[in-house]
């Protein structure tokens, strides 16, 4: 029974095992009898017109599907396996019950435990990327000498130097030799089997920690698959990443050709159109809607930094910067009305950056600092903690911005005059708070630091003397 079940089990899984490796039958293949007999199963409707580059047919058995042909002779992996002779040295293992599990018969398998009855359950076997845990004993086929193992003792109880810690690795991710990857892919959880691995599937460049193994040595692995998990996604290779990058670049060029960008003047016109809608919303008192229109205007004039640096000339840059400065000022005004002074100050800074120091830009920047200062000063009336140094800095910056606005304007504007008056009132509050802070600071210092010294000095001046401690109080009495 054991030998019959082994052959049936391996023969039934032959096509599934071959599909794991690069030279095996792809899972999309479908058997079609030779012409002129009709296909056994109707072909599925293709998602696009049929192409010979997608579907091929085996010249021997007429197997038909995507990626069927795996050899230069036009044969599928199964026919190629049947026409490939066994390599020299494998006769010994075939006589011991080993059967081939690779198309070129260079990896042979023999069950050491009774194999389970075959069930068409794809979850019984690990897939590419499945994390596997195995115990193994590895020998050199020619000498039978153990060169690597995870087990501490062999089946007969002989100590062989392992630690019984299983080896964990993702299947088919080139973490172990090619033959061991193929071997574990034919096992289910709990299976124990021996594998003959030809030198072509073994160590092509033996690692330094295995000095007994030479390049091209055939190996024998006794493997127990303890468990495996769900397949993990595979990281793309460099070739795949380069191919994906090339495809995206081609798609971007094709899209650019089909949908060319608008001319710069048209984009500025669209931005000015959205700006006009925002101005109308601002006049009606809907400041949130005005901000939304200004945001849309910015989208219309967005230019990537590479295009801005290499393709846009200086004249176009000045025109775009003028539009940006105007939009930033208008959005700054809307944000001031909405009470978002930090965002408004950022817009005012960008307006000065793109349009230079203008009366309107400097005025709005000063107003933003004024409103932030107002928030600090109002804490004094509520009895809350507030930062005097920050308030001083905001006051000085606001005064400077309003002064530059007045210089750009050439005269004293009503808004600037009103803001400067408010700053003067806040300055008086700041100075009063600073005086109170210094007074409290002196009182606290006098109480905490000088209080004890003054008391001691007063006692000494009045002739009082502190009682001295009796150092002999704790000494034991003398015996008679």
PyMOL commands that set and color helices and strands:
alter all, ss='L'
color gray80, all
select helices_A, chain A and resi 2-12+14-18+77-82+91-95+122-124+178-185+199-201+238-258+264-283+287-300+305-310+314-338+341-355+359-382+388-409+414-461
alter helices_A, ss='H'
color red, helices_A
select strands_A, chain A and resi 55-57+64-66+99-100+107-111+130-140+146-149+167-170+192-197+219-231
alter strands_A, ss='S'
color yellow, strands_A
deselect
rebuild
show_as cartoon
